[in-house]
Amino acid sequence: MKLFIVPTPIGNLEDITLRALNVLRSVDLILCEDTRTTRKLLQHYEIDKRCMAYHIFNEHEQMNRFLGEIKAHEQVALVSDAGTPGISDPGFLLVRECVANGIEVECLPGATAFVPALVQSGLPCSSFYFYGFLPHKKGKETLLKRVAEMEETVVFYESPHRLLKSLEKMVEIMGPDRKISISKEISKIYAYTFRGTLAEAVEHFAQGEVKGEFVMVIAPKDARG
């Protein structure tokens, strides 16, 4: 019995490794965040496999069922809609239960949004913190106050409808001159990266409707450049 954690493209369908494709071809079952999304990827690479929905709304209720499926098959793959399962996507609970039940788990290297956003930001990346999505309301201010004092680069994910408010809160807590890099739609057709100060970011994203998926990379306290 073995569970493969398989990263999938975050935009361009070519952003998948040859090994990942070979694993998807060889497993007996694929657990998917959204079977419709995964089937599009499988069809693109002419892979015909049984898929089962595994997402945030059923991972607690159906855990015994998923474990049973893994035990009934020699090899099973877990994928999310985009990127690496478990990184701000469902996956952690299943991995934890597999480890507890003596099921071998192997995560393949591959696509995840925060790494390219961090590297292309131009901000220090030898030491950094990744927090996933910012809290919606409760805890956001407390977390940002802590980030304001950190001496490492910090990375967040943020949704389009909350991006501007989060930036305004960052200006309030960290000041207008803190450097930030914001990458949108990494690996997709309309991908771009904004680099500047928090004040400049607020001005930039206040100009029109904000769409897409964003990775925010915040400079360390007292960073130069």
C-alpha positions, 0 to 999 in steps of 0.5 A: 500500500502506498499513497503518492502526493502528486503536485499538479500544474498551477496554471500552464498544463506543461508545469508537471513532471514526467514522473508525476505523469508516470505515477498518475498512469500507474496508480489504481485510484486518484483522490481529487479535490475536484474530479472535473478539474483533475479529469481535464488534466488527465484527458490532456495527457490521455490518462484514464483512471478512476477518480474519487472526490477528496476535498475540504468538505468531506475529508473528516466525514469520509476518512475511514472510507478513504483509508479503506480505498487506499488499503484495498489498492496497491497504489493511490495518488492524491492531487489538488486542483493546482499545486501540492496537496497539503499546502493550503489545500486538503491533504494533511489529514489523509497523510497523518492518518496514513502514517498512523496506519502504517501506509507508506506516503511519498510526496513528489516534488513539483509545482507550488505557487509560493516558491516562484513568487518568493524567488522572483520577488527580488526580496531576500529568500535565504530565510522566510516564513510561509503562512498560507492564507491570512486569517479572514478577520479574527487574528489578522491584526495580531498576526500582521503585528508579529510579521511587522517585527520579523527579520525574515521575508514572509509569504502569504496567499490572498484572495482577490476580494480581500487583497486591498483591505489586507494591504491597507491593514498592512500599511496601518501596521507596518507603515507605507514604505515596507517593500512588497512583491505581489504575484498574480496568476503564476504560470497562467496567461495573465501572470504578472508581478507587482513590486514596490512599497505597501503604499504603492501597492494600495494605490495600484490595486485600488485602480480597478477590479481585482481578479485572480489568485495572489501571492504576497511576499513581504520584505523583512523588517529594516530590509534594504533596497 
